């Protein structure tokens, strides 16, 4: 009787572990963060820093290069060289074409709309 009880407990434990693993895999794949969402998160963190614009720009380049190296090499080096008012629309278009869905990053859009239109500080 005791052996049967132990086997039943082991079966239940294995069952729950299997369910847990399956649910973790499902949630991980279902909530996969795109590189564009990662890029948006980088912008959220960097543009809120109380530093000069040139420091923010340098930090953005450095973070994207370190955290999203493939995206940096394929796209960001060109994006960073574009006029500021063209950067967000270009990134948005890339994201929507690749993700095949609507994408936006309000922080990034606001950054390019506002930061670059301000007069430079002396």
Buried (B, 14 or more C-beta within 10 A) or exposed (E): EEEEEEEEEEEEEEEEEEEEEEEEEEEEEEEEEEBBBBBBBBBBEBBEEEEEBEEBBEBBBEBBBEBBEEBBEEBBEEBBEEEBEEBBEEBBEBBBEEEEEEBEBEBBBEBBEEEBEEEEEE
